[in-house]
Amino acid sequence: MLFRSGYEEVVHQLLLATGYTVERCVEIMLEAHTSGRAIAYSGSETECERVATILRRIRLQVETDHY
């Protein structure tokens, strides 16, 4: 889960962390902006932790869930 932060920086960090398109990263950022949180990535536990680590580098608040 991703919580709010600055727009361009968040999109850039999502690009680095996930490899998603700019359009998908903007969608995630807008969802986080409007609702206060967004699912930024789904994958294996290892991949989710890797993505979370990259997002935390700009002090984004990130949670990983285990289902």
C-alpha positions, -999 to +999 in steps of 0.1 A: +000+000+000+012+035-008+002+066+011+005+103+000+036+122-010+047+147-038+035+140-074+064+139-098+087+124-073+063+096-065+057+088-102+095+088-108+100+064-078+072+042-089+088+039-123+121+029-107+106+005-083+080-013-105+090-009-141+054+001-149+046+026-176+044+063-168+006+061-173+002+033-148+025+051-122+004+082-126-028+062-120-013+048-088-002+082-076-036+097-083-053+069-064-030+075-035-037+112-037-075+110-038-080+081-014-049+084+008-036+050-003-031+027-033-019-007-041+014+001-059+026-034-067+015-071-065+040-099-067+060-124-047+070-115-011+106-109-023+096-086-051+072-067-030+099-061-004+123-049-031+097-025-044+088-013-009+125-006-002+128+016-033+097+035-025+108+041+011+140+058-002+119+090-007+102+085+026+070+071+013+050+052+038+047+016+025+031-015+038+034-050+025+006-075+030+008-113+030-022-131+015 
